[in-house]
Amino acid sequence: MGFFLRVDDFDAAYRRMTAANVRFVTAPRAEPYGQIAVFLDIAGNRWDLLGPA
């Protein structure tokens, strides 16, 4: 993954993004370093949405 969007409130950011029709290619999951979900930007680039553990 080349792009990362780190947020303080993962759940709120995920809800806002899904309401805005952002396309997520993975479901949110918990990892040792925090919460993560992968989404696509308008050009089709994959981004990691990252939140605190």
mmCIF file of the N, C-alpha and C atoms, coordinates in Angstrom:
data_MODEL
# 
_entry.id   MODEL 
# 
loop_
_atom_site.group_PDB 
_atom_site.id 
_atom_site.type_symbol 
_atom_site.label_atom_id 
_atom_site.label_alt_id 
_atom_site.label_comp_id 
_atom_site.label_asym_id 
_atom_site.label_entity_id 
_atom_site.label_seq_id 
_atom_site.pdbx_PDB_ins_code 
_atom_site.Cartn_x 
_atom_site.Cartn_y 
_atom_site.Cartn_z 
_atom_site.occupancy 
_atom_site.B_iso_or_equiv 
_atom_site.pdbx_formal_charge 
_atom_site.auth_seq_id 
_atom_site.auth_comp_id 
_atom_site.auth_asym_id 
_atom_site.auth_atom_id 
_atom_site.pdbx_PDB_model_num 
ATOM 1   N N  . MET A 1 1  ? 0.848   -1.172 0.000  1.00 0.00 ? 1  MET A N  1 
ATOM 2   C CA . MET A 1 1  ? 0.000   0.000  0.000  1.00 0.00 ? 1  MET A CA 1 
ATOM 3   C C  . MET A 1 1  ? 0.894   1.235  0.000  1.00 0.00 ? 1  MET A C  1 
ATOM 4   N N  . GLY A 1 2  ? 0.579   2.179  -0.819 1.00 0.00 ? 2  GLY A N  1 
ATOM 5   C CA . GLY A 1 2  ? 1.402   3.369  -0.918 1.00 0.00 ? 2  GLY A CA 1 
ATOM 6   C C  . GLY A 1 2  ? 0.827   4.590  -0.238 1.00 0.00 ? 2  GLY A C  1 
ATOM 7   N N  . PHE A 1 3  ? -0.464  4.556  0.052  1.00 0.00 ? 3  PHE A N  1 
ATOM 8   C CA . PHE A 1 3  ? -1.126  5.724  0.623  1.00 0.00 ? 3  PHE A CA 1 
ATOM 9   C C  . PHE A 1 3  ? -1.816  5.352  1.930  1.00 0.00 ? 3  PHE A C  1 
ATOM 10  N N  . PHE A 1 4  ? -1.729  6.261  2.903  1.00 0.00 ? 4  PHE A N  1 
ATOM 11  C CA . PHE A 1 4  ? -2.318  6.014  4.213  1.00 0.00 ? 4  PHE A CA 1 
ATOM 12  C C  . PHE A 1 4  ? -3.084  7.247  4.652  1.00 0.00 ? 4  PHE A C  1 
ATOM 13  N N  . LEU A 1 5  ? -4.259  7.038  5.202  1.00 0.00 ? 5  LEU A N  1 
ATOM 14  C CA . LEU A 1 5  ? -5.041  8.113  5.802  1.00 0.00 ? 5  LEU A CA 1 
ATOM 15  C C  . LEU A 1 5  ? -5.247  7.736  7.259  1.00 0.00 ? 5  LEU A C  1 
ATOM 16  N N  . ARG A 1 6  ? -4.513  8.398  8.146  1.00 0.00 ? 6  ARG A N  1 
ATOM 17  C CA . ARG A 1 6  ? -4.595  8.103  9.580  1.00 0.00 ? 6  ARG A CA 1 
ATOM 18  C C  . ARG A 1 6  ? -5.607  9.049  10.222 1.00 0.00 ? 6  ARG A C  1 
ATOM 19  N N  . VAL A 1 7  ? -6.540  8.470  10.972 1.00 0.00 ? 7  VAL A N  1 
ATOM 20  C CA . VAL A 1 7  ? -7.586  9.254  11.631 1.00 0.00 ? 7  VAL A CA 1 
ATOM 21  C C  . VAL A 1 7  ? -7.612  8.915  13.113 1.00 0.00 ? 7  VAL A C  1 
ATOM 22  N N  . ASP A 1 8  ? -8.109  9.844  13.917 1.00 0.00 ? 8  ASP A N  1 
ATOM 23  C CA . ASP A 1 8  ? -8.228  9.611  15.357 1.00 0.00 ? 8  ASP A CA 1 
ATOM 24  C C  . ASP A 1 8  ? -9.468  8.794  15.704 1.00 0.00 ? 8  ASP A C  1 
ATOM 25  N N  . ASP A 1 9  ? -10.550 8.967  14.935 1.00 0.00 ? 9  ASP A N  1 
ATOM 26  C CA . ASP A 1 9  ? -11.806 8.267  15.181 1.00 0.00 ? 9  ASP A CA 1 
ATOM 27  C C  . ASP A 1 9  ? -12.145 7.423  13.951 1.00 0.00 ? 9  ASP A C  1 
ATOM 28  N N  . PHE A 1 10 ? -11.671 6.195  13.950 1.00 0.00 ? 10 PHE A N  1 
ATOM 29  C CA . PHE A 1 10 ? -11.836 5.306  12.798 1.00 0.00 ? 10 PHE A CA 1 
ATOM 30  C C  . PHE A 1 10 ? -13.308 5.082  12.469 1.00 0.00 ? 10 PHE A C  1 
ATOM 31  N N  . ASP A 1 11 ? -14.118 4.772  13.472 1.00 0.00 ? 11 ASP A N  1 
ATOM 32  C CA . ASP A 1 11 ? -15.527 4.451  13.222 1.00 0.00 ? 11 ASP A CA 1 
ATOM 33  C C  . ASP A 1 11 ? -16.270 5.619  12.574 1.00 0.00 ? 11 ASP A C  1 
ATOM 34  N N  . ALA A 1 12 ? -16.054 6.833  13.078 1.00 0.00 ? 12 ALA A N  1 
ATOM 35  C CA . ALA A 1 12 ? -16.714 8.009  12.513 1.00 0.00 ? 12 ALA A CA 1 
ATOM 36  C C  . ALA A 1 12 ? -16.253 8.256  11.078 1.00 0.00 ? 12 ALA A C  1 
ATOM 37  N N  . ALA A 1 13 ? -14.957 8.132  10.825 1.00 0.00 ? 13 ALA A N  1 
ATOM 38  C CA . ALA A 1 13 ? -14.426 8.339  9.475  1.00 0.00 ? 13 ALA A CA 1 
ATOM 39  C C  . ALA A 1 13 ? -14.982 7.288  8.515  1.00 0.00 ? 13 ALA A C  1 
ATOM 40  N N  . TYR A 1 14 ? -15.034 6.049  8.947  1.00 0.00 ? 14 TYR A N  1 
ATOM 41  C CA . TYR A 1 14 ? -15.565 4.978  8.095  1.00 0.00 ? 14 TYR A CA 1 
ATOM 42  C C  . TYR A 1 14 ? -17.035 5.237  7.772  1.00 0.00 ? 14 TYR A C  1 
ATOM 43  N N  . ARG A 1 15 ? -17.812 5.647  8.767  1.00 0.00 ? 15 ARG A N  1 
ATOM 44  C CA . ARG A 1 15 ? -19.236 5.940  8.527  1.00 0.00 ? 15 ARG A CA 1 
ATOM 45  C C  . ARG A 1 15 ? -19.403 7.095  7.539  1.00 0.00 ? 15 ARG A C  1 
ATOM 46  N N  . ARG A 1 16 ? -18.636 8.175  7.722  1.00 0.00 ? 16 ARG A N  1 
ATOM 47  C CA . ARG A 1 16 ? -18.712 9.327  6.810  1.00 0.00 ? 16 ARG A CA 1 
ATOM 48  C C  . ARG A 1 16 ? -18.337 8.926  5.390  1.00 0.00 ? 16 ARG A C  1 
ATOM 49  N N  . MET A 1 17 ? -17.296 8.131  5.278  1.00 0.00 ? 17 MET A N  1 
ATOM 50  C CA . MET A 1 17 ? -16.826 7.741  3.945  1.00 0.00 ? 17 MET A CA 1 
ATOM 51  C C  . MET A 1 17 ? -17.804 6.800  3.253  1.00 0.00 ? 17 MET A C  1 
ATOM 52  N N  . THR A 1 18 ? -18.370 5.859  3.975  1.00 0.00 ? 18 THR A N  1 
ATOM 53  C CA . THR A 1 18 ? -19.352 4.973  3.349  1.00 0.00 ? 18 THR A CA 1 
ATOM 54  C C  . THR A 1 18 ? -20.613 5.744  2.982  1.00 0.00 ? 18 THR A C  1 
ATOM 55  N N  . ALA A 1 19 ? -21.009 6.712  3.790  1.00 0.00 ? 19 ALA A N  1 
ATOM 56  C CA . ALA A 1 19 ? -22.175 7.549  3.462  1.00 0.00 ? 19 ALA A CA 1 
ATOM 57  C C  . ALA A 1 19 ? -21.915 8.382  2.214  1.00 0.00 ? 19 ALA A C  1 
ATOM 58  N N  . ALA A 1 20 ? -20.644 8.705  1.947  1.00 0.00 ? 20 ALA A N  1 
ATOM 59  C CA . ALA A 1 20 ? -20.265 9.482  0.763  1.00 0.00 ? 20 ALA A CA 1 
ATOM 60  C C  . ALA A 1 20 ? -19.959 8.567  -0.433 1.00 0.00 ? 20 ALA A C  1 
ATOM 61  N N  . ASN A 1 21 ? -20.299 7.283  -0.311 1.00 0.00 ? 21 ASN A N  1 
ATOM 62  C CA . ASN A 1 21 ? -20.119 6.289  -1.382 1.00 0.00 ? 21 ASN A CA 1 
ATOM 63  C C  . ASN A 1 21 ? -18.665 6.008  -1.737 1.00 0.00 ? 21 ASN A C  1 
ATOM 64  N N  . VAL A 1 22 ? -17.762 6.145  -0.761 1.00 0.00 ? 22 VAL A N  1 
ATOM 65  C CA . VAL A 1 22 ? -16.383 5.714  -0.972 1.00 0.00 ? 22 VAL A CA 1 
ATOM 66  C C  . VAL A 1 22 ? -16.403 4.192  -1.071 1.00 0.00 ? 22 VAL A C  1 
ATOM 67  N N  . ARG A 1 23 ? -15.682 3.648  -2.046 1.00 0.00 ? 23 ARG A N  1 
ATOM 68  C CA . ARG A 1 23 ? -15.668 2.197  -2.257 1.00 0.00 ? 23 ARG A CA 1 
ATOM 69  C C  . ARG A 1 23 ? -14.562 1.550  -1.424 1.00 0.00 ? 23 ARG A C  1 
ATOM 70  N N  . PHE A 1 24 ? -14.962 0.766  -0.455 1.00 0.00 ? 24 PHE A N  1 
ATOM 71  C CA . PHE A 1 24 ? -14.023 0.002  0.367  1.00 0.00 ? 24 PHE A CA 1 
ATOM 72  C C  . PHE A 1 24 ? -13.858 -1.383 -0.240 1.00 0.00 ? 24 PHE A C  1 
ATOM 73  N N  . VAL A 1 25 ? -12.613 -1.823 -0.362 1.00 0.00 ? 25 VAL A N  1 
ATOM 74  C CA . VAL A 1 25 ? -12.331 -3.132 -0.941 1.00 0.00 ? 25 VAL A CA 1 
ATOM 75  C C  . VAL A 1 25 ? -12.042 -4.180 0.119  1.00 0.00 ? 25 VAL A C  1 
ATOM 76  N N  . THR A 1 26 ? -11.917 -3.757 1.367  1.00 0.00 ? 26 THR A N  1 
ATOM 77  C CA . THR A 1 26 ? -11.834 -4.696 2.487  1.00 0.00 ? 26 THR A CA 1 
ATOM 78  C C  . THR A 1 26 ? -12.749 -4.183 3.593  1.00 0.00 ? 26 THR A C  1 
ATOM 79  N N  . ALA A 1 27 ? -13.241 -5.103 4.371  1.00 0.00 ? 27 ALA A N  1 
ATOM 80  C CA . ALA A 1 27 ? -14.025 -4.731 5.545  1.00 0.00 ? 27 ALA A CA 1 
ATOM 81  C C  . ALA A 1 27 ? -13.069 -4.242 6.635  1.00 0.00 ? 27 ALA A C  1 
ATOM 82  N N  . PRO A 1 28 ? -13.551 -3.400 7.535  1.00 0.00 ? 28 PRO A N  1 
ATOM 83  C CA . PRO A 1 28 ? -12.694 -2.974 8.650  1.00 0.00 ? 28 PRO A CA 1 
ATOM 84  C C  . PRO A 1 28 ? -12.246 -4.183 9.476  1.00 0.00 ? 28 PRO A C  1 
ATOM 85  N N  . ARG A 1 29 ? -11.000 -4.109 9.923  1.00 0.00 ? 29 ARG A N  1 
ATOM 86  C CA . ARG A 1 29 ? -10.491 -5.190 10.771 1.00 0.00 ? 29 ARG A CA 1 
ATOM 87  C C  . ARG A 1 29 ? -9.515  -4.603 11.786 1.00 0.00 ? 29 ARG A C  1 
ATOM 88  N N  . ALA A 1 30 ? -9.326  -5.343 12.856 1.00 0.00 ? 30 ALA A N  1 
ATOM 89  C CA . ALA A 1 30 ? -8.396  -4.928 13.912 1.00 0.00 ? 30 ALA A CA 1 
ATOM 90  C C  . ALA A 1 30 ? -7.069  -5.647 13.717 1.00 0.00 ? 30 ALA A C  1 
ATOM 91  N N  . GLU A 1 31 ? -6.006  -4.895 13.773 1.00 0.00 ? 31 GLU A N  1 
ATOM 92  C CA . GLU A 1 31 ? -4.644  -5.413 13.717 1.00 0.00 ? 31 GLU A CA 1 
ATOM 93  C C  . GLU A 1 31 ? -3.924  -4.945 14.977 1.00 0.00 ? 31 GLU A C  1 
ATOM 94  N N  . PRO A 1 32 ? -2.774  -5.518 15.306 1.00 0.00 ? 32 PRO A N  1 
ATOM 95  C CA . PRO A 1 32 ? -2.058  -5.087 16.515 1.00 0.00 ? 32 PRO A CA 1 
ATOM 96  C C  . PRO A 1 32 ? -1.726  -3.590 16.523 1.00 0.00 ? 32 PRO A C  1 
ATOM 97  N N  . TYR A 1 33 ? -1.527  -2.997 15.348 1.00 0.00 ? 33 TYR A N  1 
ATOM 98  C CA . TYR A 1 33 ? -1.163  -1.579 15.256 1.00 0.00 ? 33 TYR A CA 1 
ATOM 99  C C  . TYR A 1 33 ? -2.365  -0.646 15.140 1.00 0.00 ? 33 TYR A C  1 
ATOM 100 N N  . GLY A 1 34 ? -3.584  -1.203 14.999 1.00 0.00 ? 34 GLY A N  1 
ATOM 101 C CA . GLY A 1 34 ? -4.780  -0.371 14.927 1.00 0.00 ? 34 GLY A CA 1 
ATOM 102 C C  . GLY A 1 34 ? -5.839  -0.944 14.011 1.00 0.00 ? 34 GLY A C  1 
ATOM 103 N N  . GLN A 1 35 ? -6.879  -0.152 13.769 1.00 0.00 ? 35 GLN A N  1 
ATOM 104 C CA . GLN A 1 35 ? -7.955  -0.555 12.871 1.00 0.00 ? 35 GLN A CA 1 
ATOM 105 C C  . GLN A 1 35 ? -7.574  -0.167 11.455 1.00 0.00 ? 35 GLN A C  1 
ATOM 106 N N  . ILE A 1 36 ? -8.033  -0.972 10.477 1.00 0.00 ? 36 ILE A N  1 
ATOM 107 C CA . ILE A 1 36 ? -7.674  -0.722 9.087  1.00 0.00 ? 36 ILE A CA 1 
ATOM 108 C C  . ILE A 1 36 ? -8.795  -1.159 8.160  1.00 0.00 ? 36 ILE A C  1 
ATOM 109 N N  . ALA A 1 37 ? -8.951  -0.421 7.069  1.00 0.00 ? 37 ALA A N  1 
ATOM 110 C CA . ALA A 1 37 ? -9.813  -0.803 5.959  1.00 0.00 ? 37 ALA A CA 1 
ATOM 111 C C  . ALA A 1 37 ? -9.194  -0.183 4.708  1.00 0.00 ? 37 ALA A C  1 
ATOM 112 N N  . VAL A 1 38 ? -9.264  -0.901 3.601  1.00 0.00 ? 38 VAL A N  1 
ATOM 113 C CA . VAL A 1 38 ? -8.678  -0.418 2.349  1.00 0.00 ? 38 VAL A CA 1 
ATOM 114 C C  . VAL A 1 38 ? -9.789  0.136  1.473  1.00 0.00 ? 38 VAL A C  1 
ATOM 115 N N  . PHE A 1 39 ? -9.537  1.338  0.917  1.00 0.00 ? 39 PHE A N  1 
ATOM 116 C CA . PHE A 1 39 ? -10.523 1.956  0.031  1.00 0.00 ? 39 PHE A CA 1 
ATOM 117 C C  . PHE A 1 39 ? -9.847  2.466  -1.229 1.00 0.00 ? 39 PHE A C  1 
ATOM 118 N N  . LEU A 1 40 ? -10.665 2.777  -2.242 1.00 0.00 ? 40 LEU A N  1 
ATOM 119 C CA . LEU A 1 40 ? -10.166 3.288  -3.517 1.00 0.00 ? 40 LEU A CA 1 
ATOM 120 C C  . LEU A 1 40 ? -10.478 4.766  -3.644 1.00 0.00 ? 40 LEU A C  1 
ATOM 121 N N  . ASP A 1 41 ? -9.501  5.521  -4.177 1.00 0.00 ? 41 ASP A N  1 
ATOM 122 C CA . ASP A 1 41 ? -9.776  6.919  -4.468 1.00 0.00 ? 41 ASP A CA 1 
ATOM 123 C C  . ASP A 1 41 ? -10.374 7.029  -5.878 1.00 0.00 ? 41 ASP A C  1 
ATOM 124 N N  . ILE A 1 42 ? -10.634 8.239  -6.328 1.00 0.00 ? 42 ILE A N  1 
ATOM 125 C CA . ILE A 1 42 ? -11.305 8.456  -7.605 1.00 0.00 ? 42 ILE A CA 1 
ATOM 126 C C  . ILE A 1 42 ? -10.500 7.931  -8.794 1.00 0.00 ? 42 ILE A C  1 
ATOM 127 N N  . ALA A 1 43 ? -9.171  7.831  -8.645 1.00 0.00 ? 43 ALA A N  1 
ATOM 128 C CA . ALA A 1 43 ? -8.304  7.330  -9.712 1.00 0.00 ? 43 ALA A CA 1 
ATOM 129 C C  . ALA A 1 43 ? -8.065  5.825  -9.610 1.00 0.00 ? 43 ALA A C  1 
ATOM 130 N N  . GLY A 1 44 ? -8.655  5.178  -8.598 1.00 0.00 ? 44 GLY A N  1 
ATOM 131 C CA . GLY A 1 44 ? -8.484  3.738  -8.427 1.00 0.00 ? 44 GLY A CA 1 
ATOM 132 C C  . GLY A 1 44 ? -7.297  3.340  -7.589 1.00 0.00 ? 44 GLY A C  1 
ATOM 133 N N  . ASN A 1 45 ? -6.626  4.311  -6.965 1.00 0.00 ? 45 ASN A N  1 
ATOM 134 C CA . ASN A 1 45 ? -5.514  4.002  -6.070 1.00 0.00 ? 45 ASN A CA 1 
ATOM 135 C C  . ASN A 1 45 ? -6.040  3.446  -4.756 1.00 0.00 ? 45 ASN A C  1 
ATOM 136 N N  . ARG A 1 46 ? -5.331  2.465  -4.211 1.00 0.00 ? 46 ARG A N  1 
ATOM 137 C CA . ARG A 1 46 ? -5.718  1.881  -2.920 1.00 0.00 ? 46 ARG A CA 1 
ATOM 138 C C  . ARG A 1 46 ? -5.102  2.687  -1.789 1.00 0.00 ? 46 ARG A C  1 
ATOM 139 N N  . TRP A 1 47 ? -5.920  2.956  -0.784 1.00 0.00 ? 47 TRP A N  1 
ATOM 140 C CA . TRP A 1 47 ? -5.499  3.666  0.426  1.00 0.00 ? 47 TRP A CA 1 
ATOM 141 C C  . TRP A 1 47 ? -5.830  2.801  1.622  1.00 0.00 ? 47 TRP A C  1 
ATOM 142 N N  . ASP A 1 48 ? -5.019  2.915  2.670  1.00 0.00 ? 48 ASP A N  1 
ATOM 143 C CA . ASP A 1 48 ? -5.345  2.324  3.968  1.00 0.00 ? 48 ASP A CA 1 
ATOM 144 C C  . ASP A 1 48 ? -5.955  3.413  4.837  1.00 0.00 ? 48 ASP A C  1 
ATOM 145 N N  . LEU A 1 49 ? -7.158  3.189  5.321  1.00 0.00 ? 49 LEU A N  1 
ATOM 146 C CA . LEU A 1 49 ? -7.740  4.018  6.369  1.00 0.00 ? 49 LEU A CA 1 
ATOM 147 C C  . LEU A 1 49 ? -7.281  3.409  7.682  1.00 0.00 ? 49 LEU A C  1 
ATOM 148 N N  . LEU A 1 50 ? -6.536  4.177  8.469  1.00 0.00 ? 50 LEU A N  1 
ATOM 149 C CA . LEU A 1 50 ? -5.943  3.655  9.699  1.00 0.00 ? 50 LEU A CA 1 
ATOM 150 C C  . LEU A 1 50 ? -6.451  4.418  10.923 1.00 0.00 ? 50 LEU A C  1 
ATOM 151 N N  . GLY A 1 51 ? -6.809  3.668  11.934 1.00 0.00 ? 51 GLY A N  1 
ATOM 152 C CA . GLY A 1 51 ? -7.214  4.259  13.195 1.00 0.00 ? 51 GLY A CA 1 
ATOM 153 C C  . GLY A 1 51 ? -6.436  3.646  14.336 1.00 0.00 ? 51 GLY A C  1 
ATOM 154 N N  . PRO A 1 52 ? -6.529  4.241  15.502 1.00 0.00 ? 52 PRO A N  1 
ATOM 155 C CA . PRO A 1 52 ? -5.785  3.737  16.662 1.00 0.00 ? 52 PRO A CA 1 
ATOM 156 C C  . PRO A 1 52 ? -6.256  2.343  17.085 1.00 0.00 ? 52 PRO A C  1 
ATOM 157 N N  . ALA A 1 53 ? -5.378  1.649  17.769 1.00 0.00 ? 53 ALA A N  1 
ATOM 158 C CA . ALA A 1 53 ? -5.692  0.308  18.276 1.00 0.00 ? 53 ALA A CA 1 
ATOM 159 C C  . ALA A 1 53 ? -6.715  0.379  19.382 1.00 0.00 ? 53 ALA A C  1 
# 
